[in-house]
Amino acid sequence: MRALIVDDEAPARSKLRRMLSAFGDVEVVGEAADGASAMALVAELRPDVMFLDVQMPEADGFAVAASLPDDGPAIVFVTAFDRYALQAFDTHASDYLLKPVEPARLERAIQRLRTSLQGASPARADAVAPPAQLLIVDRGATHVVRCADIEWLQSADNYVNVHLRGQTLLMRRTLESLLKDLAPAFVRTHRSAAVALACVQAVRPRGNGDATVVLHSGTEVPCSRQHRAALMQLLQDRSAGSAAS
Protein backbone atom coordinates (compact mmCIF):
# COMPACT_ATOMS: atom_id res chain seq x y z
CA MET A 1 0.00 0.00 0.00
CA ARG A 2 1.74 3.14 -1.26
CA ALA A 3 0.86 6.13 0.93
CA LEU A 4 1.21 9.89 0.49
CA ILE A 5 1.05 12.19 3.53
CA VAL A 6 -0.30 15.72 2.98
CA ASP A 7 -0.16 18.16 5.88
CA ASP A 8 1.15 21.72 6.12
CA GLU A 9 2.77 20.99 9.51
CA ALA A 10 6.07 19.11 9.36
CA PRO A 11 5.77 17.62 12.89
CA ALA A 12 2.38 16.18 12.00
CA ARG A 13 3.79 14.58 8.85
CA SER A 14 6.72 13.11 10.77
CA LYS A 15 4.51 11.69 13.49
CA LEU A 16 2.15 10.04 11.00
CA ARG A 17 5.09 8.62 9.05
CA ARG A 18 6.44 7.03 12.24
CA MET A 19 3.04 5.56 13.05
CA LEU A 20 2.62 4.15 9.56
CA SER A 21 6.05 2.48 9.77
CA ALA A 22 4.49 -0.01 12.18
CA PHE A 23 2.56 -1.55 9.28
CA GLY A 24 4.70 -3.80 7.13
CA ASP A 25 2.44 -3.50 4.08
CA VAL A 26 2.40 0.32 4.09
CA GLU A 27 5.11 2.31 2.31
CA VAL A 28 5.14 6.10 2.63
CA VAL A 29 6.28 7.16 -0.85
CA GLY A 30 6.08 10.92 -0.36
CA GLU A 31 5.05 13.94 1.68
CA ALA A 32 3.54 17.27 0.69
CA ALA A 33 2.90 20.47 2.64
CA ASP A 34 0.19 21.90 0.38
CA GLY A 35 -2.42 20.90 -2.16
CA ALA A 36 -0.46 21.90 -5.25
CA SER A 37 2.52 19.78 -4.24
CA ALA A 38 0.18 16.92 -3.38
CA MET A 39 -1.38 16.94 -6.85
CA ALA A 40 2.04 16.89 -8.49
CA LEU A 41 3.08 13.91 -6.36
CA VAL A 42 -0.13 12.04 -7.12
CA ALA A 43 0.65 12.35 -10.83
CA GLU A 44 4.27 11.31 -10.31
CA LEU A 45 4.01 8.60 -7.66
CA ARG A 46 0.49 7.16 -8.17
CA PRO A 47 -0.07 6.36 -4.47
CA ASP A 48 -2.80 3.99 -3.33
CA VAL A 49 -3.88 6.17 -0.41
CA MET A 50 -3.52 9.80 0.62
CA PHE A 51 -3.54 10.82 4.28
CA LEU A 52 -4.90 14.34 3.86
CA ASP A 53 -5.20 17.28 6.21
CA VAL A 54 -8.25 19.52 5.78
CA GLN A 55 -7.01 22.99 6.67
CA MET A 56 -4.07 24.00 4.48
CA PRO A 57 -2.92 27.23 2.81
CA GLU A 58 -4.13 28.19 -0.70
CA ALA A 59 -6.34 25.13 -1.21
CA ASP A 60 -7.88 22.97 1.50
CA GLY A 61 -8.20 19.20 1.60
CA PHE A 62 -11.64 19.21 0.02
CA ALA A 63 -10.29 21.06 -3.02
CA VAL A 64 -7.59 18.41 -3.32
CA ALA A 65 -10.16 15.61 -3.03
CA ALA A 66 -12.34 17.14 -5.75
CA SER A 67 -9.33 17.53 -8.05
CA LEU A 68 -8.11 13.94 -7.99
CA PRO A 69 -8.51 11.81 -11.13
CA ASP A 70 -11.28 9.23 -11.12
CA ASP A 71 -8.73 6.46 -10.57
CA GLY A 72 -6.87 8.44 -7.93
CA PRO A 73 -5.88 7.30 -4.44
CA ALA A 74 -8.21 6.51 -1.59
CA ILE A 75 -8.45 9.36 0.90
CA VAL A 76 -8.10 9.30 4.67
CA PHE A 77 -8.69 12.74 6.13
CA VAL A 78 -6.52 13.53 9.16
CA THR A 79 -7.52 16.66 11.03
CA ALA A 80 -7.89 18.17 14.48
CA PHE A 81 -11.51 19.17 13.81
CA ASP A 82 -14.51 16.86 13.92
CA ARG A 83 -16.86 19.35 12.24
CA TYR A 84 -15.70 18.30 8.77
CA ALA A 85 -16.56 14.61 9.20
CA LEU A 86 -19.89 14.62 7.32
CA GLN A 87 -18.47 16.59 4.40
CA ALA A 88 -15.44 14.29 4.32
CA PHE A 89 -17.46 11.11 3.98
CA ASP A 90 -19.68 12.71 1.35
CA THR A 91 -16.59 13.42 -0.74
CA HIS A 92 -15.70 9.70 -1.06
CA ALA A 93 -13.27 9.56 1.89
CA SER A 94 -12.27 6.10 3.06
CA ASP A 95 -11.85 7.23 6.66
CA TYR A 96 -11.62 10.26 8.94
CA LEU A 97 -9.01 10.41 11.69
CA LEU A 98 -8.89 13.00 14.46
CA LYS A 99 -5.59 14.37 15.70
CA PRO A 100 -3.89 13.28 17.83
CA VAL A 101 -4.26 10.00 15.98
CA GLU A 102 -4.50 6.97 18.25
CA PRO A 103 -2.62 3.82 17.15
CA ALA A 104 -5.67 1.59 17.50
CA ARG A 105 -7.77 3.96 15.40
CA LEU A 106 -5.09 4.12 12.71
CA GLU A 107 -4.92 0.32 12.65
CA ARG A 108 -8.67 0.16 11.97
CA ALA A 109 -8.26 2.65 9.14
CA ILE A 110 -5.46 0.58 7.60
CA GLN A 111 -7.54 -2.58 7.83
CA ARG A 112 -10.42 -0.81 6.09
CA LEU A 113 -8.05 0.30 3.36
CA ARG A 114 -6.72 -3.22 2.92
CA THR A 115 -10.25 -4.49 2.41
CA SER A 116 -11.27 -1.75 -0.02
CA LEU A 117 -8.07 -1.90 -2.07
CA GLN A 118 -8.43 -5.65 -2.54
CA GLY A 119 -11.80 -5.12 -4.19
CA ALA A 120 -13.05 -2.75 -6.85
CA SER A 121 -12.38 0.95 -6.44
CA PRO A 122 -15.32 2.67 -4.72
CA ALA A 123 -17.39 5.03 -6.84
CA ARG A 124 -16.98 8.69 -6.12
CA ALA A 125 -19.90 10.09 -4.17
CA ASP A 126 -21.68 13.30 -5.09
CA ALA A 127 -20.23 16.19 -3.13
CA VAL A 128 -22.59 17.80 -0.60
CA ALA A 129 -20.75 21.12 -0.74
CA PRO A 130 -19.11 22.02 -4.06
CA PRO A 131 -15.42 22.87 -3.69
CA ALA A 132 -14.38 26.51 -3.92
CA GLN A 133 -11.21 25.57 -5.77
CA LEU A 134 -9.72 22.89 -7.99
CA LEU A 135 -6.08 21.97 -8.37
CA ILE A 136 -5.30 21.16 -11.98
CA VAL A 137 -2.01 19.58 -13.03
CA ASP A 138 -1.40 20.64 -16.63
CA ARG A 139 1.92 20.29 -18.48
CA GLY A 140 3.82 19.67 -15.26
CA ALA A 141 2.48 22.73 -13.43
CA THR A 142 -0.20 22.69 -10.73
CA HIS A 143 -2.76 25.49 -11.06
CA VAL A 144 -5.03 26.57 -8.19
CA VAL A 145 -8.27 27.52 -9.92
CA ARG A 146 -11.29 29.16 -8.33
CA CYS A 147 -14.42 27.34 -9.45
CA ALA A 148 -16.11 30.75 -9.78
CA ASP A 149 -13.60 31.58 -12.54
CA ILE A 150 -14.52 28.58 -14.71
CA GLU A 151 -16.75 29.48 -17.66
CA TRP A 152 -17.38 26.10 -19.23
CA LEU A 153 -16.15 22.52 -19.43
CA GLN A 154 -15.43 20.43 -22.50
CA SER A 155 -15.04 16.66 -22.49
CA ALA A 156 -11.94 15.12 -24.07
CA ASP A 157 -12.30 11.36 -23.51
CA ASN A 158 -11.06 10.76 -19.94
CA TYR A 159 -9.98 14.39 -19.60
CA VAL A 160 -11.78 17.71 -19.34
CA ASN A 161 -10.78 21.02 -20.90
CA VAL A 162 -11.45 23.56 -18.15
CA HIS A 163 -12.09 26.88 -19.87
CA LEU A 164 -11.30 30.06 -17.96
CA ARG A 165 -11.39 33.51 -19.50
CA GLY A 166 -8.23 33.63 -21.62
CA GLN A 167 -6.91 30.24 -20.52
CA THR A 168 -7.73 26.55 -20.93
CA LEU A 169 -6.36 23.83 -18.66
CA LEU A 170 -6.53 20.07 -19.17
CA MET A 171 -7.71 18.07 -16.15
CA ARG A 172 -7.60 14.29 -15.73
CA ARG A 173 -11.25 13.75 -14.83
CA THR A 174 -14.27 12.68 -16.84
CA LEU A 175 -16.90 15.35 -17.42
CA GLU A 176 -19.61 13.27 -15.77
CA SER A 177 -17.57 12.76 -12.61
CA LEU A 178 -16.44 16.38 -12.37
CA LEU A 179 -19.99 17.66 -12.75
CA LYS A 180 -21.04 15.61 -9.72
CA ASP A 181 -18.57 17.61 -7.65
CA LEU A 182 -19.42 21.00 -9.18
CA ALA A 183 -23.22 20.80 -9.21
CA PRO A 184 -25.45 22.77 -9.01
CA ALA A 185 -23.36 25.70 -10.26
CA PHE A 186 -22.63 23.90 -13.55
CA VAL A 187 -25.07 22.23 -15.92
CA ARG A 188 -24.53 19.93 -18.87
CA THR A 189 -25.58 21.38 -22.22
CA HIS A 190 -24.23 18.68 -24.52
CA ARG A 191 -22.74 15.22 -24.19
CA SER A 192 -19.33 16.90 -24.41
CA ALA A 193 -19.97 20.28 -22.75
CA ALA A 194 -21.22 21.98 -19.59
CA VAL A 195 -21.47 25.63 -18.60
CA ALA A 196 -21.36 27.67 -15.41
CA LEU A 197 -24.88 29.02 -14.93
CA ALA A 198 -23.50 32.32 -13.67
CA CYS A 199 -21.68 32.84 -16.99
CA VAL A 200 -24.70 32.37 -19.26
CA GLN A 201 -25.80 35.54 -21.06
CA ALA A 202 -28.26 34.15 -23.58
CA VAL A 203 -29.60 30.97 -25.16
CA ARG A 204 -30.17 31.22 -28.91
CA PRO A 205 -32.49 28.63 -30.51
CA ARG A 206 -31.28 26.67 -33.51
CA GLY A 207 -32.93 24.13 -35.74
CA ASN A 208 -34.25 20.76 -34.53
CA GLY A 209 -34.59 21.95 -30.95
CA ASP A 210 -30.87 22.57 -30.47
CA ALA A 211 -29.50 25.87 -29.18
CA THR A 212 -26.34 27.87 -28.67
CA VAL A 213 -25.41 29.08 -25.20
CA VAL A 214 -23.74 32.49 -25.29
CA LEU A 215 -21.53 33.28 -22.32
CA HIS A 216 -20.76 36.77 -20.97
CA SER A 217 -17.29 36.46 -22.50
CA GLY A 218 -18.83 35.98 -25.95
CA THR A 219 -17.94 32.29 -26.09
CA GLU A 220 -20.56 30.10 -27.74
CA VAL A 221 -21.20 26.61 -26.38
CA PRO A 222 -23.44 24.01 -28.07
CA CYS A 223 -26.66 22.94 -26.37
CA SER A 224 -28.40 19.82 -27.62
CA ARG A 225 -32.14 19.29 -27.64
CA GLN A 226 -31.70 16.62 -24.96
CA HIS A 227 -30.30 19.12 -22.44
CA ARG A 228 -32.03 22.36 -23.48
CA ALA A 229 -35.16 22.05 -21.31
CA ALA A 230 -33.17 21.35 -18.14
CA LEU A 231 -30.87 24.29 -18.85
CA MET A 232 -33.80 26.68 -19.35
CA GLN A 233 -35.46 25.49 -16.15
CA LEU A 234 -32.29 26.02 -14.13
CA LEU A 235 -31.82 29.49 -15.59
CA GLN A 236 -35.42 30.38 -14.74
CA ASP A 237 -34.98 29.08 -11.19
CA ARG A 238 -31.78 31.09 -10.84
CA SER A 239 -33.48 34.24 -12.12
CA ALA A 240 -36.44 33.75 -9.77
CA GLY A 241 -34.14 33.21 -6.83
CA SER A 242 -32.19 36.38 -7.62
CA ALA A 243 -35.39 38.41 -7.92
CA ALA A 244 -36.70 37.08 -4.61
CA SER A 245 -33.51 38.02 -2.78
Buried (B, 14 or more C-beta within 10 A) or exposed (E): BBBBBBBBBEEBBEBBBEBBEEBEEBEBBBBBBBBBBBBBBBBEBBBBBBBBBBEBEEBBBBBBBBBBBBEBBBBBBBBEEEEBBEBBBEBBBBBBBBBEBEEEEBEEBBEBBEEBBEEEEEEBEBBEEBBEBBBBBBEEEBBBBEBEBBBBBBBEEEBBBBBBEEEEBBBBBBBEBBBBBBBEBBBBBBEBBBBBBEBBEEBEEEEEEBBBBBBEBEBEBBBBEEBBEEBEEBBEEBEEEEEEE
